Amino acid sequence: MIVVATVAMTTAEFISYWAGGLGRSQAEKRQINIGGRLGRWLRKIVRSIDWLMVHAGAFTLFLLSALPNPFFEFAGLAAGASRISFLKFTLAVGLGHLVRVALLVNCRPGTDRYLGFR
């Protein structure tokens, strides 16, 4: 059961990876010039995310996928946009999801009665 859930969760993340890669290629074709503070701030964020994915991408993806949080979709988009290798993405996210599912399954005392299993 843990393996099936892990495979399903990891497969679902392929969409955000693909969307990030597609968005990057479209953004490179059509540059949008945003001036002022917002433009500088956005360019700085994009450079930071690119650097993070290139230098510590697998570790970052592993940590973010192991922790239950809604922000992981942005990490998948960033991984696709920064062109981290698909194999590295899949392994890091798969291992992170395996840890998450194992923790969620094993750290659930008392939740059975709320879900109607007892």
C-alpha positions in Angstrom: 0.0 0.0 0.0 2.8 2.4 0.8 4.5 1.7 -2.5 1.3 2.2 -4.5 0.7 5.6 -2.8 4.3 6.6 -3.4 4.2 5.8 -7.1 0.8 7.6 -7.5 2.0 10.7 -5.7 5.3 10.8 -7.7 3.6 10.3 -11.0 1.3 13.2 -10.2 4.3 15.5 -9.8 5.3 14.9 -13.4 2.7 17.4 -14.5 4.2 20.2 -12.5 7.7 19.3 -13.8 6.4 19.3 -17.3 4.5 22.6 -16.9 7.7 24.2 -15.5 9.7 23.1 -18.4 7.1 24.3 -20.9 6.7 27.6 -19.1 10.4 28.2 -19.2 10.6 27.6 -22.9 7.7 30.0 -23.5 9.2 32.6 -21.2 12.5 32.5 -23.1 10.6 33.1 -26.3 8.6 36.0 -25.0 10.5 38.2 -22.5 8.3 40.4 -20.3 10.1 43.4 -19.1 8.9 44.3 -15.6 10.6 47.4 -14.2 11.0 48.8 -10.8 11.2 47.0 -7.5 8.9 44.2 -8.5 10.9 43.4 -11.6 14.2 43.4 -9.7 12.6 41.3 -6.9 11.2 38.7 -9.4 14.5 38.5 -11.3 16.4 37.9 -8.0 13.9 35.2 -7.0 14.2 33.4 -10.4 18.0 33.5 -10.2 17.9 32.1 -6.6 15.6 29.3 -7.6 17.7 28.4 -10.6 20.9 28.4 -8.5 19.2 26.3 -5.8 17.9 23.7 -8.3 21.3 23.5 -10.1 23.4 23.2 -6.9 21.1 21.5 -4.4 18.1 20.5 -6.5 17.7 16.9 -5.5 18.2 17.5 -1.8 15.7 20.4 -1.9 13.1 18.3 -3.8 13.6 15.4 -1.4 13.0 17.6 1.7 10.0 19.5 0.2 8.4 16.2 -1.0 9.0 14.5 2.4 7.2 17.2 4.3 3.4 17.5 3.9 3.1 21.1 2.5 1.1 22.8 -0.2 4.2 24.6 -1.6 5.7 21.5 -3.2 3.9 22.2 -6.5 6.1 25.3 -6.9 9.2 23.2 -6.4 8.1 20.9 -9.2 7.5 23.9 -11.4 10.9 25.3 -10.5 12.6 21.9 -11.2 11.1 21.8 -14.6 11.9 25.4 -15.4 15.5 25.0 -14.3 15.8 21.9 -16.3 17.0 19.6 -13.6 17.3 16.1 -15.0 14.0 14.1 -15.1 15.7 11.1 -13.5 17.1 13.1 -10.6 13.7 14.8 -10.2 11.9 11.4 -10.1 14.3 9.8 -7.7 14.4 12.7 -5.2 10.6 13.2 -5.3 9.9 9.4 -5.1 12.2 8.9 -2.1 10.7 12.0 -0.4 7.1 10.8 -1.0 8.1 7.4 0.3 9.2 9.0 3.5 6.1 11.1 3.7 3.7 8.2 3.1 5.5 6.0 5.6 5.4 8.7 8.2 1.7 9.4 7.6 0.8 5.7 7.8 2.8 5.0 10.9 2.1 8.3 12.8 -1.6 8.2 12.9 -2.6 7.1 16.4 -6.3 7.8 17.1 -7.1 8.8 13.5 -8.8 5.5 12.8 -11.9 6.3 14.8 -12.3 9.7 13.1 -12.1 8.2 9.7 -14.7 5.5 10.5 -12.3 2.5 10.5 -13.2 1.5 14.1 
